[in-house]
Amino acid sequence: EINTMSDPKDHIMGVLPNWPQWALNLLLAMSALLAITLFISRMTYTPDDENETPDEKKILDKKHTTHKTLHSDFNSFRRSYLSVYLVIMLADWMQGTHMYTLYLSYNVNISALFLTGFLSGAIFAPFLGSLVDKFGRKRSCIVYCVLEIIINWLEHYNSFEILLLGRVMGGISTNLLFSAFESWMTTEHRKRGFPEEWLGRTYSECSIGNGTTAILAGVLAQFLEDRFDHIGPFRGAIALTTLALLLVLRWEENYGEHEAGGHETSSLYRQFTDGWKLVVSDSKVFRIGLIQALSEGGTYTFVFMWVPTLLSMNPPGGVPTGCVFSALMMAITIGGIAFQPLEHFFSTKVSSKERASELSAFFSYMMASASMAVPAICLCCSANCFSKVLISFIVIEFCCGLSGPIAGTLRSKYVPDAYQGAILNIFRLPLNAVVVTGTYATDVMEHYKVFGLVSGLFLIAAVIQLTLAMGSKEVQRVKKD
């Protein structure tokens, strides 16, 4: 009699894509790790906004309300922001993952287009933030959406000049993406009287959502590319950005101002000069900007490096980049989930609540530096180190997911509301300089040397971060100072 019973493992492997075994193992392992992290986090940690704290009690007494009502208002506000943020990031990931292949199909100078985008961002960054603070964060978010719709429409044309115009506009829109939305959320959070500790929950969910939307974007973009060719993901981005625009219209406006109505009397020149004076005169704000430039610059350089590095190592079966990308994005999501429990650990077991964010950031940057030292050493001295390098890439993405909400929390702590837009854009000036330098390094330096450079950037960021941690006990969270 023939045995018709088959091994369950064969059924499982039969429905999985025809990827190399190492890639399938990586994806399954990261999926399991994500599920375990989420389960442990839910079982062992209660978010700050779930429990009534002494600071919250003062707010409740002042507003004559209850914890339940305040928490309900906060949840409604958080959902309003996250609904826009996640749609925007989904659209951004969709076009970002397919921009290179689109330009390749157009047979245009890809390096010139990307470099133009970075240079545009660097040129407009010093001035754009003052406009955000002066004319309103909500209006700036609307301008971002309109710009992105136009940019993605321009991508339909196989003309280098039109694409170049799109990259110039892209530099402007990128600055708005990473300043206007966060500035609006931070100021509105305080404007509505929510406790400072609750900001961490929003930043954490942004990081978790960012990794999740990246995974979804890869699948959705591939579906649209199969249906509409290379331009498909950009059409999807137009639809998503239009949806985000409609959601932003529900928001209330807020400005960079010391007091209500201050934006009407404050000139654009004053917003601009005051922002720069604060960065130069306040060493803490200056260090926050420098840390952001070094850490994000290192991250961008890694993004340029991971695909060619893995391909050059010739693993068995090749490199299914979509599979590895999904695993890396899961690592970001895990980092976002770990943010609040890690801060709670540092505030209760290691140091004080005042230093928790600074120490968490130091820990994240040191781990990132160590992870990038692995490929720097392995690629230089060892011929068989694919697994070690792959694990180091997972660790660096975990650090990215962890440091994102930490950096947002620190910006909200040290950067005054009145200059949020201006200073966040000023920070992008050195960031773009580091990115351009890192991009150039990937073309002229051997891989192991570039990873050594990236490791050094994170190490310097960690040292500067430690100086903030050592002096943070006396710092009070800034509001509208």
C-alpha positions as CSV (number, residue, x, y, z in Angstrom):
1,E,0.0,0.0,0.0
2,I,1.3,3.4,-1.0
3,N,1.7,5.9,1.9
4,T,-0.1,9.1,0.8
5,M,0.8,10.9,3.9
6,S,3.4,13.6,3.3
7,D,5.7,15.5,5.6
8,P,4.0,18.8,6.9
9,K,7.3,20.5,6.3
10,D,6.9,19.8,2.6
11,H,3.5,21.4,2.6
12,I,4.9,24.5,4.3
13,M,7.8,24.8,1.9
14,G,5.5,24.2,-1.1
15,V,3.6,27.4,-0.5
16,L,6.6,29.5,0.2
17,P,8.4,31.4,-2.7
18,N,11.3,29.8,-4.5
19,W,13.9,31.6,-2.5
20,P,17.2,30.3,-1.2
21,Q,17.0,28.4,2.1
22,W,19.0,31.0,4.0
23,A,16.6,33.7,2.9
24,L,13.5,31.7,3.9
25,N,15.1,30.9,7.3
26,L,15.8,34.6,7.8
27,L,12.3,35.7,7.0
28,L,10.7,33.0,9.2
29,A,13.1,33.7,12.0
30,M,12.4,37.5,11.9
31,S,8.6,36.8,11.7
32,A,8.9,34.7,14.8
33,L,11.1,37.2,16.6
34,L,8.6,40.0,15.8
35,A,5.7,38.0,17.2
36,I,7.6,37.1,20.3
37,T,8.8,40.7,20.9
38,L,5.2,42.0,20.5
39,F,3.9,39.3,22.9
40,I,6.5,40.0,25.6
41,S,6.0,43.7,25.3
42,R,2.3,43.5,25.7
43,M,2.6,41.1,28.7
44,T,5.3,42.8,30.6
45,Y,5.0,46.6,29.9
46,T,2.1,49.0,30.3
47,P,2.5,52.3,28.3
48,D,2.8,55.5,30.3
49,D,-0.5,56.8,29.1
50,E,-2.4,53.8,30.5
51,N,-1.6,54.7,34.1
52,E,-2.2,57.9,36.0
53,T,1.1,59.6,37.0
54,P,1.8,62.6,39.3
55,D,2.4,64.9,36.3
56,E,-0.9,63.8,34.8
57,K,-2.7,64.4,38.1
58,K,-1.7,68.1,38.0
59,I,-3.1,68.3,34.4
60,L,-6.3,66.6,35.5
61,D,-6.8,69.0,38.4
62,K,-6.1,72.0,36.1
63,K,-8.5,70.9,33.4
64,H,-11.1,69.5,35.8
65,T,-11.3,66.3,33.9
66,T,-10.7,62.5,34.5
67,H,-8.0,60.2,33.4
68,K,-10.5,58.3,31.2
69,T,-11.6,61.4,29.4
70,L,-8.0,62.7,28.9
71,H,-6.8,59.3,27.7
72,S,-9.8,59.1,25.3
73,D,-8.9,62.5,23.9
74,F,-5.3,61.5,23.5
75,N,-6.2,58.3,21.7
76,S,-8.3,60.3,19.3
77,F,-5.5,62.8,18.7
78,R,-2.9,60.0,18.2
79,R,-5.1,58.2,15.7
80,S,-5.7,61.4,13.8
81,Y,-1.9,61.9,13.4
82,L,-1.0,58.3,12.8
83,S,-3.6,57.9,10.1
84,V,-1.9,60.7,8.1
85,Y,1.7,59.7,9.0
86,L,1.2,56.0,8.0
87,V,-0.5,56.9,4.7
88,I,2.3,59.4,3.9
89,M,5.1,56.9,4.7
90,L,3.4,54.1,2.7
91,A,3.3,56.4,-0.3
92,D,7.0,57.5,0.3
93,W,8.2,53.9,0.6
94,M,6.3,52.8,-2.6
95,Q,8.0,55.4,-4.8
96,G,11.4,55.0,-3.0
97,T,11.7,51.3,-3.6
98,H,11.1,51.7,-7.3
99,M,12.6,55.0,-8.3
100,Y,15.9,53.5,-9.3
101,T,14.3,50.9,-11.6
102,L,12.0,53.6,-13.2
103,Y,15.0,55.8,-14.0
104,L,16.9,52.8,-15.2
105,S,14.1,52.1,-17.7
106,Y,14.2,55.7,-18.9
107,N,18.0,55.4,-19.5
108,V,18.8,58.7,-17.8
109,N,21.7,59.8,-15.6
110,I,20.5,58.3,-12.3
111,S,23.4,59.6,-10.1
112,A,22.8,63.2,-11.3
113,L,19.1,63.0,-10.4
114,F,19.7,61.6,-6.9
115,L,22.5,64.1,-6.2
116,T,20.2,66.9,-7.4
117,G,17.6,65.8,-4.8
118,F,20.2,65.9,-2.0
119,L,21.6,69.2,-3.0
120,S,18.1,70.7,-3.3
121,G,17.4,69.5,0.2
122,A,20.6,71.1,1.5
123,I,20.0,74.4,-0.2
124,F,16.4,74.9,0.9
125,A,16.8,73.4,4.4
126,P,18.1,76.5,6.2
127,F,15.1,78.7,5.0
128,L,12.2,76.2,4.7
129,G,11.8,75.6,8.5
130,S,11.2,79.3,9.2
131,L,8.4,79.3,6.6
132,V,6.9,76.2,8.3
133,D,6.8,78.0,11.7
134,K,5.6,81.3,10.3
135,F,2.9,80.2,7.9
136,G,1.7,77.2,9.8
137,R,2.5,73.5,10.2
138,K,-0.8,72.3,8.8
139,R,-0.5,74.5,5.7
140,S,3.1,73.1,5.3
141,C,1.8,69.6,5.4
142,I,-0.8,70.5,2.7
143,V,2.0,72.0,0.6
144,Y,4.0,68.7,1.0
145,C,1.0,66.6,-0.2
146,V,0.5,68.9,-3.2
147,L,4.2,68.8,-4.1
148,E,4.3,65.0,-3.8
149,I,1.3,64.6,-6.1
150,I,3.0,66.9,-8.7
151,I,6.4,65.1,-8.3
152,N,4.9,61.7,-8.8
153,W,3.0,62.9,-11.9
154,L,6.3,64.3,-13.3
155,E,7.8,60.8,-13.0
156,H,5.5,59.7,-15.9
157,Y,7.6,61.7,-18.4
158,N,10.8,60.2,-19.9
159,S,12.5,63.6,-20.0
160,F,15.7,64.3,-18.0
161,E,14.8,68.0,-17.6
162,I,11.3,67.2,-16.2
163,L,12.7,64.5,-13.9
164,L,15.4,67.0,-12.8
165,L,12.7,69.5,-11.9
166,G,11.0,66.7,-9.9
167,R,14.1,66.0,-7.9
168,V,14.5,69.7,-7.1
169,M,10.9,69.7,-5.8
170,G,11.7,66.4,-4.1
171,G,14.4,68.1,-2.0
172,I,11.9,70.6,-0.8
173,S,9.2,68.0,-0.1
174,T,11.6,65.8,1.9
175,N,12.5,68.6,4.2
176,L,8.8,69.3,4.8
177,L,8.2,65.5,5.4
178,F,10.7,65.4,8.2
179,S,9.8,68.7,9.9
180,A,6.3,69.9,9.3
181,F,4.5,66.8,10.4
182,E,6.5,66.2,13.5
183,S,6.4,69.9,14.4
184,W,2.6,69.9,14.1
185,M,2.2,66.8,16.3
186,T,4.6,67.9,19.1
187,T,3.1,71.4,19.4
188,E,-0.5,70.1,19.1
189,H,0.2,67.5,21.8
190,R,1.2,70.2,24.2
191,K,-1.4,72.7,23.0
192,R,-4.1,70.1,24.0
193,G,-2.5,69.7,27.4
194,F,-1.4,66.0,27.2
195,P,1.4,64.9,29.6
196,E,4.9,65.0,28.1
197,E,5.5,61.3,28.8
198,W,2.7,60.4,26.4
199,L,4.8,61.8,23.4
200,G,6.9,58.6,23.6
201,R,3.9,56.4,22.7
202,T,3.2,58.4,19.6
203,Y,6.8,58.3,18.5
204,S,7.0,54.5,19.2
205,E,3.9,53.8,17.1
206,C,5.3,55.9,14.3
207,S,8.5,53.8,14.3
208,I,6.5,50.5,14.4
209,G,4.1,51.8,11.7
210,N,7.1,52.9,9.5
211,G,8.5,49.4,9.4
212,T,5.1,47.8,8.8
213,T,4.2,50.2,6.0
214,A,7.6,49.5,4.4
215,I,6.8,45.8,4.3
216,L,3.4,46.5,2.9
217,A,4.8,49.0,0.4
218,G,7.1,46.3,-1.1
219,V,4.1,44.0,-1.8
220,L,1.7,46.7,-3.0
221,A,4.4,48.4,-5.2
222,Q,5.2,45.1,-6.8
223,F,1.5,44.4,-7.6
224,L,1.2,47.9,-9.2
225,E,4.4,47.4,-11.2
226,D,3.1,44.1,-12.5
227,R,-0.1,45.8,-13.6
228,F,1.0,49.2,-14.8
229,D,4.8,48.6,-15.5
230,H,7.5,50.7,-13.7
231,I,5.2,53.8,-13.2
232,G,2.6,51.8,-11.3
233,P,4.0,52.4,-7.8
234,F,4.0,56.2,-8.5
235,R,0.4,56.2,-9.5
236,G,-0.3,54.4,-6.2
237,A,1.6,57.1,-4.4
238,I,-0.5,59.8,-6.0
239,A,-3.7,58.1,-4.8
240,L,-2.3,57.6,-1.2
241,T,-1.0,61.2,-1.0
242,T,-4.4,62.5,-2.1
243,L,-6.0,60.5,0.7
244,A,-3.4,62.0,3.2
245,L,-4.2,65.5,1.9
246,L,-7.9,65.0,2.7
247,L,-7.1,63.7,6.2
248,V,-4.8,66.7,6.9
249,L,-7.6,69.1,6.1
250,R,-9.3,67.9,9.4
251,W,-6.4,69.1,11.5
252,E,-6.2,72.4,13.4
253,E,-3.5,74.8,12.6
254,N,-0.6,75.6,14.8
255,Y,2.5,77.9,14.5
256,G,6.0,78.5,15.8
257,E,5.1,81.1,18.4
258,H,5.9,82.1,22.0
259,E,2.3,83.0,22.7
260,A,-1.1,82.8,20.9
261,G,-1.2,85.0,17.8
262,G,2.6,85.5,17.9
263,H,3.0,84.3,14.3
264,E,1.1,87.3,13.1
265,T,3.6,89.8,14.5
266,S,6.8,87.8,14.1
267,S,8.5,88.4,10.8
268,L,9.9,85.6,8.6
269,Y,13.4,87.1,9.0
270,R,13.1,87.0,12.8
271,Q,12.0,83.3,12.7
272,F,14.9,82.5,10.5
273,T,17.6,84.4,12.6
274,D,16.2,83.3,16.0
275,G,16.3,79.7,14.9
276,W,19.9,79.9,13.8
277,K,20.9,81.9,17.0
278,L,19.4,79.2,19.2
279,V,21.3,76.4,17.4
280,V,24.6,78.4,17.7
281,S,24.0,79.6,21.3
282,D,22.4,76.5,22.9
283,S,25.0,73.7,23.0
284,K,22.3,71.1,23.7
285,V,20.3,72.0,20.6
286,F,23.5,72.0,18.6
287,R,24.5,68.6,19.8
288,I,21.1,67.2,19.1
289,G,21.4,68.4,15.5
290,L,24.9,67.0,15.2
291,I,23.9,63.6,16.5
292,Q,21.0,63.5,14.1
293,A,23.3,64.4,11.1
294,L,25.9,61.7,12.1
295,S,23.4,58.9,12.9
296,E,21.0,59.4,10.0
297,G,23.9,60.1,7.6
298,G,25.4,56.7,8.7
299,T,22.0,55.1,8.2
300,Y,21.6,56.5,4.6
301,T,25.1,55.3,3.7
302,F,24.3,51.8,5.0
303,V,21.1,51.9,2.8
304,F,23.3,52.5,-0.3
305,M,25.6,49.7,0.7
306,W,23.6,46.6,1.9
307,V,22.5,45.4,-1.5
308,P,25.8,45.5,-3.4
309,T,27.6,44.1,-0.3
310,L,25.4,41.0,-0.1
311,L,25.5,40.5,-3.9
312,S,29.3,40.7,-3.8
313,M,29.4,37.9,-1.3
314,N,27.7,35.4,-3.7
315,P,25.5,33.5,-1.2
316,P,24.1,30.2,-2.3
317,G,21.0,30.8,-4.5
318,G,21.7,34.5,-4.9
319,V,20.1,37.4,-3.0
320,P,16.3,37.9,-3.1
321,T,16.4,41.6,-2.2
322,G,12.6,41.8,-1.6
323,C,12.9,39.0,1.0
324,V,15.9,40.6,2.8
325,F,14.3,44.0,2.7
326,S,11.2,42.6,4.4
327,A,13.4,41.1,7.1
328,L,15.2,44.4,7.6
329,M,11.9,46.2,8.0
330,M,10.7,43.7,10.6
331,A,13.9,44.6,12.5
332,I,12.8,48.3,12.4
333,T,9.4,47.3,13.7
334,I,10.9,45.3,16.5
335,G,13.1,48.3,17.5
336,G,10.0,50.5,17.6
337,I,8.3,48.0,19.9
338,A,11.3,47.9,22.2
339,F,11.6,51.6,22.6
340,Q,9.2,52.2,25.5
341,P,10.2,49.1,27.5
342,L,13.8,50.0,27.1
343,E,13.2,53.6,28.3
344,H,11.3,52.2,31.3
345,F,14.2,49.9,32.1
346,F,16.7,52.8,32.0
347,S,14.5,55.0,34.1
348,T,13.8,52.4,36.8
349,K,16.8,50.1,36.9
350,V,19.8,52.1,35.6
351,S,19.3,55.8,36.1
352,S,16.6,58.4,36.5
353,K,13.5,59.2,34.4
354,E,15.2,62.5,33.3
355,R,18.1,60.6,31.7
356,A,16.3,57.6,30.3
357,S,16.0,58.9,26.7
358,E,19.6,60.1,26.6
359,L,20.9,56.7,27.9
360,S,18.6,54.8,25.5
361,A,20.0,56.8,22.6
362,F,23.6,56.1,23.8
363,F,22.9,52.4,24.0
364,S,21.3,52.4,20.5
365,Y,24.2,54.3,18.8
366,M,26.8,52.1,20.5
367,M,25.0,49.0,19.3
368,A,24.8,50.5,15.8
369,S,28.5,51.3,15.8
370,A,29.4,47.7,16.9
371,S,27.1,46.2,14.3
372,M,28.8,48.2,11.5
373,A,32.2,47.2,12.8
374,V,31.4,43.6,12.0
375,P,31.3,44.0,8.1
376,A,34.2,46.4,8.4
377,I,36.3,43.7,10.0
378,C,34.9,40.6,8.3
379,L,35.1,42.0,4.7
380,C,38.7,43.0,5.3
381,C,40.0,39.9,7.0
382,S,37.6,37.0,6.3
383,A,36.4,35.3,3.1
384,N,33.5,33.4,4.7
385,C,31.4,35.7,6.9
386,F,28.1,36.1,5.1
387,S,26.0,35.1,8.1
388,K,27.8,37.5,10.4
389,V,27.4,40.4,8.0
390,L,23.7,39.6,7.5
391,I,23.0,39.5,11.2
392,S,24.9,42.8,11.6
393,F,22.5,44.3,9.0
394,I,19.5,43.1,11.0
395,V,21.0,44.7,14.2
396,I,21.6,48.1,12.5
397,E,18.0,48.2,11.3
398,F,16.8,47.3,14.8
399,C,18.8,50.2,16.1
400,C,17.2,52.4,13.4
401,G,13.7,51.4,14.7
402,L,14.8,52.0,18.2
403,S,16.6,55.4,17.7
404,G,13.8,56.9,15.6
405,P,11.4,57.4,18.5
406,I,14.2,58.2,20.9
407,A,15.5,61.0,18.6
408,G,12.0,62.4,18.3
409,T,11.6,62.4,22.1
410,L,14.9,64.2,22.5
411,R,14.0,66.8,19.9
412,S,10.7,67.5,21.7
413,K,12.7,67.7,25.0
414,Y,15.4,70.2,23.8
415,V,13.9,72.1,20.8
416,P,11.4,74.8,21.7
417,D,8.0,74.6,20.1
418,A,8.4,78.1,18.7
419,Y,11.3,77.0,16.5
420,Q,10.5,73.3,15.8
421,G,10.1,73.7,12.0
422,A,13.1,76.0,11.6
423,I,15.5,74.0,13.7
424,L,14.5,70.6,12.3
425,N,15.3,71.9,8.9
426,I,18.5,73.5,10.0
427,F,19.5,70.0,11.3
428,R,19.0,68.6,7.7
429,L,21.8,70.9,6.4
430,P,24.7,68.9,8.0
431,L,22.6,65.7,7.4
432,N,22.6,66.2,3.7
433,A,26.3,67.0,3.7
434,V,27.0,63.7,5.5
435,V,24.7,61.8,3.1
436,V,26.4,63.3,0.0
437,T,29.8,62.5,1.5
438,G,28.7,58.9,2.3
439,T,27.2,58.4,-1.1
440,Y,30.5,59.6,-2.7
441,A,32.4,57.2,-0.4
442,T,30.4,54.2,-1.6
443,D,31.7,54.9,-5.2
444,V,35.3,55.4,-4.4
445,M,36.1,53.3,-1.3
446,E,36.2,49.6,-0.7
447,H,33.1,48.2,1.1
448,Y,34.9,47.4,4.3
449,K,36.3,50.9,4.6
450,V,32.8,52.4,4.1
451,F,31.4,50.3,6.8
452,G,34.3,51.4,9.0
453,L,33.4,55.0,8.3
454,V,29.7,54.3,9.2
455,S,30.7,52.6,12.4
456,G,32.8,55.7,13.2
457,L,29.9,58.0,12.6
458,F,27.7,56.1,15.0
459,L,30.5,56.0,17.6
460,I,30.9,59.8,17.5
461,A,27.1,60.2,17.8
462,A,27.2,57.9,20.9
463,V,30.0,59.9,22.5
464,I,28.2,63.2,21.9
465,Q,25.0,61.6,23.2
466,L,26.8,60.6,26.4
467,T,27.7,64.2,27.1
468,L,24.0,65.0,26.9
469,A,23.2,62.1,29.2
470,M,25.7,63.3,31.8
471,G,24.2,66.8,31.9
472,S,20.5,65.9,31.4
473,K,19.5,65.8,35.1
474,E,19.1,69.5,35.2
475,V,17.2,69.8,31.9
476,Q,13.5,70.4,31.9
477,R,11.4,69.5,28.8
478,V,11.0,72.6,26.7
479,K,7.5,73.7,25.8
480,K,6.9,77.2,24.4
481,D,10.1,78.8,25.8
